[in-house]
């Protein structure tokens, strides 16, 4: 349970991208993370492991998912190498 809280906290603490962000057009893998709260409500995040590493599904778009990858790796889950 503590690992899941760390993963969720890492995702929520990611920065929002600046308006003038420029990302490469490379493509690659992405991860879908599904969290279910104590009321049974699910939240699904999609985290790109390429380009600016956008994370979608929170209140605002986030980017630079390195801390999320580290939290996932620390929990023993599959995660891309942190950039």
ZIJOFEN-V556446 format. One record per backbone hydrogen bond with DSSP energy under -1.0 kcal/mol. NH is the residue of the N-H (numbers start at 1). CO is the residue of the C=O. E is the energy in kcal/mol with one decimal. If there is no record, write none. Layout:
nh: <NH/NH>
co: <CO/CO>
e: <E/E>
//
This chain:
nh: <5/6/7/8/9/10/11/12/13/14/21/31/33/35/37/40/43/45/46/47/48/49/53/55/56/62/63/64/69/70/71/72/73/74/75/76/77>
co: <1/2/3/4/5/6/7/8/9/11/18/47/45/43/41/37/35/33/56/31/54/29/50/62/46/55/15/52/65/66/67/68/69/70/71/73/72>
e: <-2.0/-2.0/-2.2/-2.6/-2.5/-2.4/-2.2/-2.5/-1.5/-1.1/-1.4/-2.9/-2.8/-3.0/-2.5/-2.1/-2.7/-3.2/-2.1/-3.2/-2.9/-2.7/-2.5/-2.4/-2.8/-2.3/-2.1/-2.5/-2.2/-2.2/-2.1/-2.3/-2.6/-2.7/-1.3/-1.7/-2.6>
//
